[in-house]
Amino acid sequence: MVAEAFLYPFRDGSDRAALAALFVCGLLTAICGQLAVALYPATPWLVPALVVPFPLVAWAGYCRHVVASTVADRDAPLPSFGSVRDRLRDGLLLVAVTAVYLAVPGATLLVTVQGASRIDPATITMETGSIVLLGSTISMFVALAVGYVYPAVVARRLDREDAPLFHPGGLLYIIQNPSYLVAWAAAMVVAFVGLGVSGQLFGGRSLAGLLAGLVTVYASVVAARLVGIGYVRS
């Protein structure tokens, strides 16, 4: 399952032009982001800063498209990028689901961080230290639980548009399946590697930055494929 996901972009019939389109999205994001930083605080920095979200949303939309293609047919090759309008629409839908679903862990983490930042290190006692530790632990487990369920929610919504966002019982048979666990773990590792490498793309101006962009594009497609495969095999 994992090995198949890594070979997925090279399967016969795959539209590799989609990878090039994602690479362009990454380059456009990096160039506009660096330009905005270079121009700040002059007013023109707003122009490239306002452009940045569009290629990122289109990129996210294509990853959603990969999950949808896998859920519909696990043997389907890498889909074409399609129209920019369709990918922007898919990306906005994914952003909306993400914002709704991650609101609770995000708020929990924000409260924990704000509470910890207001504590004077010189006045920390056993009691306040225990409270901070408890809050941090709760935030970590809430984030982990939601992060584990979230990909299944995205895949299920693509499989069934009427599927509710908040109905853990309907996802129980999926998230307790070993295939989903393995696919989720692999997808998280690949995604974090891609995010780590993307720093070279967004911060560098060398050949290493271009190579990092290729790795980031590849990682995002593989992670999306793993999410779809994990759902289908569950």
C-alpha positions as CSV (number, residue, x, y, z in Angstrom):
1,M,0.0,0.0,0.0
2,V,2.7,2.5,1.0
3,A,5.1,1.4,-1.8
4,E,2.2,1.7,-4.3
5,A,1.6,5.3,-3.2
6,F,5.2,6.3,-3.8
7,L,5.0,4.8,-7.3
8,Y,1.6,6.3,-8.0
9,P,2.7,9.5,-9.9
10,F,4.7,7.2,-12.3
11,R,1.8,4.8,-13.1
12,D,0.9,4.2,-16.7
13,G,-1.7,6.7,-17.9
14,S,-0.8,9.3,-15.2
15,D,-0.9,12.9,-16.3
16,R,2.5,14.1,-15.2
17,A,1.7,17.6,-16.5
18,A,-0.2,17.9,-13.3
19,L,3.1,17.7,-11.3
20,A,4.5,20.5,-13.4
21,A,1.4,22.6,-12.7
22,L,1.8,22.0,-9.0
23,F,5.5,22.9,-9.3
24,V,4.5,26.2,-10.9
25,C,2.0,26.8,-8.1
26,G,4.9,26.3,-5.6
27,L,7.2,28.6,-7.5
28,L,4.6,31.3,-7.9
29,T,3.9,31.1,-4.1
30,A,7.6,31.3,-3.3
31,I,8.3,34.2,-5.7
32,C,5.4,36.3,-4.6
33,G,6.1,35.5,-0.9
34,Q,9.7,36.6,-1.2
35,L,8.7,39.7,-3.2
36,A,6.2,40.7,-0.5
37,V,8.8,40.3,2.2
38,A,11.3,42.3,0.2
39,L,8.9,45.2,-0.5
40,Y,7.5,45.4,3.1
41,P,6.6,47.9,4.6
42,A,6.1,49.8,1.4
43,T,2.5,49.7,0.1
44,P,3.3,47.6,-3.0
45,W,4.0,44.6,-0.8
46,L,0.2,44.0,-0.7
47,V,0.1,43.1,-4.4
48,P,2.3,39.9,-4.2
49,A,0.9,39.1,-0.7
50,L,-2.6,39.0,-2.1
51,V,-1.5,36.7,-4.9
52,V,0.1,34.1,-2.6
53,P,-3.1,32.4,-1.4
54,F,-4.3,31.6,-5.0
55,P,-1.6,29.1,-6.0
56,L,-1.7,27.6,-2.5
57,V,-5.4,27.1,-2.6
58,A,-5.1,25.6,-6.2
59,W,-2.4,23.2,-4.8
60,A,-4.6,22.1,-2.0
61,G,-7.5,21.7,-4.5
62,Y,-5.5,19.3,-6.6
63,C,-4.5,17.2,-3.5
64,R,-8.3,17.0,-2.8
65,H,-8.8,16.0,-6.4
66,V,-6.3,13.2,-6.0
67,V,-8.1,11.9,-2.9
68,A,-11.4,12.1,-4.7
69,S,-10.0,10.2,-7.7
70,T,-8.6,7.5,-5.4
71,V,-11.9,7.1,-3.5
72,A,-13.8,6.9,-6.8
73,D,-11.4,4.3,-8.3
74,R,-8.4,3.1,-6.4
75,D,-6.8,1.9,-9.6
76,A,-7.1,5.2,-11.4
77,P,-3.9,6.9,-12.5
78,L,-2.8,10.3,-11.4
79,P,-5.5,12.7,-12.6
80,S,-5.0,15.7,-14.8
81,F,-4.8,19.2,-13.1
82,G,-7.9,20.3,-14.9
83,S,-8.9,23.9,-14.9
84,V,-7.6,26.4,-12.5
85,R,-11.1,27.4,-11.6
86,D,-12.0,23.8,-10.6
87,R,-8.9,23.5,-8.5
88,L,-9.5,26.8,-6.7
89,R,-13.0,25.6,-6.0
90,D,-11.8,22.3,-4.6
91,G,-9.2,24.1,-2.6
92,L,-11.7,26.5,-1.0
93,L,-14.0,23.5,-0.1
94,L,-11.0,21.8,1.6
95,V,-10.1,25.0,3.4
96,A,-13.7,25.4,4.6
97,V,-13.8,21.8,6.0
98,T,-10.4,22.2,7.5
99,A,-11.3,25.5,9.2
100,V,-14.5,24.0,10.7
101,Y,-12.9,20.8,11.8
102,L,-9.8,22.2,13.3
103,A,-11.5,25.1,15.1
104,V,-11.7,23.2,18.4
105,P,-8.1,22.0,18.7
106,G,-6.9,25.3,17.4
107,A,-8.9,27.2,20.1
108,T,-7.7,24.7,22.8
109,L,-4.1,25.2,21.7
110,L,-4.5,29.0,21.6
111,V,-5.9,29.1,25.1
112,T,-3.1,26.9,26.4
113,V,-0.4,29.0,24.9
114,Q,-1.9,32.2,26.0
115,G,-2.3,30.9,29.5
116,A,1.3,29.6,29.7
117,S,2.7,32.9,28.3
118,R,1.1,34.9,31.2
119,I,2.8,32.9,33.9
120,D,5.9,34.5,35.4
121,P,8.6,31.8,35.4
122,A,9.8,33.2,38.8
123,T,6.5,32.5,40.4
124,I,5.8,29.0,39.0
125,T,4.8,26.6,41.8
126,M,4.1,22.9,41.7
127,E,0.4,23.7,41.3
128,T,0.7,26.1,38.4
129,G,3.3,23.8,36.7
130,S,0.9,20.9,37.0
131,I,-1.9,23.0,35.4
132,V,0.3,24.0,32.5
133,L,1.4,20.4,32.0
134,L,-2.2,19.2,32.1
135,G,-3.3,21.8,29.6
136,S,-0.4,21.0,27.2
137,T,-1.2,17.3,27.5
138,I,-4.9,17.8,26.8
139,S,-4.1,20.1,23.8
140,M,-1.7,17.5,22.4
141,F,-4.2,14.6,22.6
142,V,-7.0,16.7,21.2
143,A,-4.8,17.8,18.3
144,L,-3.7,14.2,17.7
145,A,-7.2,12.8,17.9
146,V,-8.6,15.4,15.5
147,G,-5.6,15.1,13.2
148,Y,-6.2,11.3,13.0
149,V,-9.9,11.6,12.2
150,Y,-9.6,14.6,9.9
151,P,-8.3,12.8,6.7
152,A,-11.1,10.2,7.1
153,V,-13.6,13.1,7.2
154,V,-12.2,14.6,4.0
155,A,-12.3,11.3,2.2
156,R,-15.8,10.4,3.5
157,R,-17.2,13.8,2.3
158,L,-15.8,13.1,-1.1
159,D,-17.3,9.6,-1.1
160,R,-20.7,10.8,0.3
161,E,-21.5,14.5,0.0
162,D,-24.2,14.2,2.6
163,A,-21.9,12.8,5.2
164,P,-21.9,15.0,8.4
165,L,-18.7,16.7,9.5
166,F,-19.1,15.8,13.1
167,H,-20.3,12.2,13.4
168,P,-17.5,10.0,14.9
169,G,-19.7,7.0,15.0
170,G,-20.0,7.0,11.2
171,L,-16.2,7.0,10.9
172,L,-15.5,4.4,13.6
173,Y,-15.2,1.4,11.3
174,I,-12.7,3.4,9.2
175,I,-10.5,4.9,11.9
176,Q,-10.2,1.6,13.8
177,N,-9.1,-0.3,10.7
178,P,-5.3,-1.1,10.7
179,S,-5.1,-0.2,7.0
180,Y,-6.2,3.3,7.8
181,L,-3.8,3.6,10.7
182,V,-0.8,2.5,8.5
183,A,-1.9,4.8,5.6
184,W,-2.4,7.8,8.0
185,A,1.0,7.3,9.7
186,A,2.7,7.1,6.3
187,A,0.8,10.1,5.0
188,M,1.8,12.2,8.1
189,V,5.5,11.3,7.8
190,V,5.5,12.1,4.0
191,A,3.6,15.4,4.6
192,F,5.9,16.5,7.4
193,V,9.0,15.7,5.3
194,G,7.4,17.7,2.4
195,L,6.7,20.6,4.8
196,G,10.3,20.5,6.1
197,V,11.8,20.5,2.6
198,S,9.5,23.3,1.5
199,G,11.5,25.7,3.5
200,Q,14.2,25.5,0.9
201,L,11.6,26.3,-1.8
202,F,10.1,29.3,-0.1
203,G,13.3,30.6,1.4
204,G,16.0,29.7,-1.1
205,R,16.9,31.1,-4.5
206,S,19.2,28.3,-5.7
207,L,19.1,24.9,-7.4
208,A,18.5,23.4,-3.9
209,G,15.3,25.5,-3.8
210,L,14.1,24.1,-7.1
211,L,14.9,20.5,-6.1
212,A,13.0,21.1,-2.8
213,G,10.0,22.3,-4.8
214,L,10.0,19.0,-6.8
215,V,10.2,17.0,-3.5
216,T,7.4,19.0,-1.9
217,V,5.1,18.5,-4.9
218,Y,5.9,14.8,-5.0
219,A,5.3,14.5,-1.2
220,S,1.9,16.3,-1.4
221,V,0.7,13.9,-4.1
222,V,1.9,10.8,-2.3
223,A,0.3,11.9,1.0
224,A,-3.0,12.6,-0.7
225,R,-2.9,9.2,-2.4
226,L,-2.2,7.5,1.0
227,V,-5.3,9.3,2.5
228,G,-7.5,8.0,-0.3
229,I,-6.0,4.5,-0.2
230,G,-6.4,4.3,3.6
231,Y,-10.0,5.2,3.4
232,V,-10.8,2.8,0.5
233,R,-9.1,-0.1,2.1
234,S,-10.9,0.4,5.4
